[in-house]
Amino acid sequence: MWYRFFKYALFRPGVRLLMHPELVDERNIPATGPAVLASNHLDAGDTFTLPALMRRRLIWPAKKELFEGKGLRMRIVARFLRAVGMVPLDRSGGRASVDAMGPVEAELAAGNLIGIFPEGTRTPDGRLYRGHTGVARLALENGVPVVPVGMVNTRLRRGPLGLPTMKGARIVIGTPLDYTPWRGQADSVRVLRWVTDDVMAHIQQLSGQEYVNVYASRVKYGNLKGKDLTGHLRARADEGLEAPPTDAELAARDAGSAERSGAGESHD
């Protein structure tokens, strides 16, 4: 109830009046059933512009710190996020992030749409950065499609009367990507990386961004802050990568090996 109230009473009218974004190919979003919408992240407006415009409800996992803050302001933020159905997500990385996927997976199991920014943070300079493998893990472990989304010109700027606006903003929805042929390999580092880079390549096609093959957090806060990134540029996010064998191909390969082994034993 609160989600619909905030969407139709506040966010949709505000987004249309102030920012004038164009939503392109919304038909590519599945009309029913679970899916992951994976998007590039240009600015803070990305989190509310897309949900305000699209028909289906979209849930963005929010960093868990927003649900745990102290003080009146943070308690209000946490209550608002819960009211509109947001779920907490541990973004610290490693096992903690994997274990914290439970609430997100519960939403997928309920048939809902989850939105995710694979880069993990807003781009520091307008370029597209290396994706984290959480998007691949969600797709493979839950058997759901990934819908690539390209945010174009969605950076917020100051408009008349100091209100936020956008100039020439477009949100482009790509064709759903099916990774179920690799579902049995959800624990494979190679498969997780390939799926992630394939998703990022499709996002890049929609957004038209230059791709940098490092994590954005290293550029914003880490050892690459202020450094020349020329050596990390790639024409495509999936440059030089080959698709790993599917579950069926691995099974056929194993069966062939077993047959050859059995024939050799019989011959002996």
N, C-alpha and C positions, 0 to 999 in steps of 0.2 A: 504493500500500500504506500509506504513512504517513498519507495523508489519511483513509483508512478507519479506521486505528487511532485516531488522535486524535479523530475524529468519534464513533465508537461506544464507545470506551473511556473518553473523558474529557468531551468537550464536550456530547454529547447527554444523558448521565446528569446532568451538572452543571447544565445549563440547565433540565432538567425538575425537578430536585430543588430548586434554589435560586430559580428565577425564574418558573416556572409560566406561560410565555407560551402564547397560543393562536394556532395557525396556521390562518388562514381561507382557504378556496378554493384549496388547493394544486393542485387539478385544473386550474387555469388556467396552470400552468407546463407548457410542452410536454414530453411524455414523452420525446421524442428530438429531436435536431437543435439547432443553435445558436440562442441568443437572448440578449438583454441584459435583465437585471432591474434596473430603475431605481427607486431608493428615496429617500425622505427620510432625514435623518440626525439622530436625536435624541441618541444617546450612543454610547459605545464598544462597548456590548453589541450594537449592530445588526450589527456585522461578523461575530460568531460565532453569534448566536441563530438567524438565518434558516438558515444552512448546517447547523446542528446539527439542525434540525427537519425540513427538507425531504428528500425521497428522493434527488433527483439531486445530483450534485456541483456546487458553486457556487464559482467563482473570483473573489475580489475582487482587483483590481489594487491593490497597495500602493505608497505613495510611494517613489520610488527611493532616497531617503536612508536608508530602513531596510535596504536591501541594501548600502549603501556605508559604514556607520558603522564607526568604529574602536573598539577596546577589546573586552574579553571579552564583556560583556553584549550589545553590538550585533552581534558575530559570531554569538552564539547565536541572536539574533533573526533575523538574515539566514538562517542555516542552517535554522531552523524554517520560515520562510516558503517557502524553496525546497523543503523536504521535503514540504510540504502543497500544493505546486503553485501558490503565488502568483506573480504576475508583476509586475515593476517598472513604475511609471508616472511619467513626468515631469509634475509638476503646476505647473510654473513659468509655463505659458501660452504663447501664441503658437506659432511654428513648432516650438519644441522639443517642446511637448506633442503636436503633430500628428505629428512624426517618430517620437515614442516609442511610438506606437500599435501598432507592429509585433508585439510579443509578445502583445498583447491580441487583435489580429486573427488571429494564428496559432491561438490557442485557439478562436476562433469558426470558423475554417476547419476545425478538427479536430472540430467538432460539439459544442463544450462551451458551458456557460452562464457568462456573465460578469455579475458584479454591479457596479453603479456608483452612486455618489452624485452626481447632477448638480449639487447645490449646492456640491460641492467641499470642504466642511468641515462640522463639526457646527453645528447651529443655535445662535446665541448666546442665544436667548430662547424657544425652543419654537415659533416661527413658521416657515413655509416661505418660502425665499428663491429668488431668480432662479436658474435653472439655467444651467450652462455648456453650450456646444453640442457637447461631445465625445460625448454620448449620441446626438445626431442624426447626427453624422459616422459613428459606428460603425454605426448602423442603415442609413444610406443607402449607404455605401461597401461594406458587406458583405451587404446585402439580407436582414437578419435582423429578426425582430419584437422589439418592446420590450414587456416585461411590467412594468406599473407596480406598485409595492409601497408600501403605507402602513404605516409603523411608528407604533403608538399606545401611549403610556404605557410606552415601553421605556427610560426613563431609569433608570440604576442608582442604587440607594440602599443604605444600610447596613442589613443585616438582623440576625437573631440571631447572636450570637458574632462580630459584625463582618463577616460574609460578605456579598457583594453579592447583591441581590435586585431584583425589579421588582414593581410593584403594578398589577394589571389590565392586563398587557401583552397586546397583540394585534398580529399581523402579518397584514395583509390583502393578498391577491394579486388583482390586477385582470386583466381580459381582455387578452390580447395585442393590441398595436397594430401594424397593418401600414402601413408607409410606403413600400413598394416602388413605388407609382405615382409617387413623386417621386425615385426612385433616380438618374435621370440628371441631377439638379440638386444633387449633393452638394457642389458648389463655390459654390452660391448662398447668400450671407449671409442673404437673406430666407427661403429655405427652411429653412436650418439653425436660424434663430431660431424660425420657426413650429413646426417639429417639436419643438424643445426646450420651447417654451411649452405645446404640446399635451400633451406627456408630463407636464410639471409640473402641468397642470390635472387630469389623471387621477390623479396622486399625491395632489393636494389633495382630490379627491373621496373617496379612500380614507382619508386621515389626518385629515380634518376641520380642518386647520390654517388659520389666517389667513395670507394671502399678502402678502409684501413684495417689491415689484418692484425690488430692488437685490441685488447680490451680498453674501452673508453675510460674506465676507472684508473688505468695506469697513466693515461694522458692527463686526467683531471687532478689526480691526487698522488700518483706514484712516481716511479723512476723515469717515466717518459714525459713528465710535465715540462713544458717549454722546449722540448727537443724536436729536432727535424725528423719528420715521419716519412720522408720520401722513400726510404728503403722498405717501408711496410705497406706501401700502396699496392693494390691489386686491381686488375681490370674487372674481375668478378669475385664475389665472395667464395665461389666454388672452383676457382681457377686451379687446374692441375689435379683435381680430385676425381676419382672414379667411384661409381656406386658399388658398395660392398655386395656380395652375393646375398640373395634373399633366403628366407627360411627354407623355401622349397628347393632352391639350388643347393643349399648346404645338405639337405636331406638326400637329394639325388646323388650328390658327390659321396656322401657317407655310404649310401647303399651300393654305389659302384665300387668303392674301396672294399666293402665287405664281400662283394661277389668275387672280386679279383683275389682277395685273400683266401676265400673259401675254395676257389678253383685251384689255387696254388697248393693248398693243403691236400686236396683230393689227388692232385697229380703226384705229390710226393708219396 
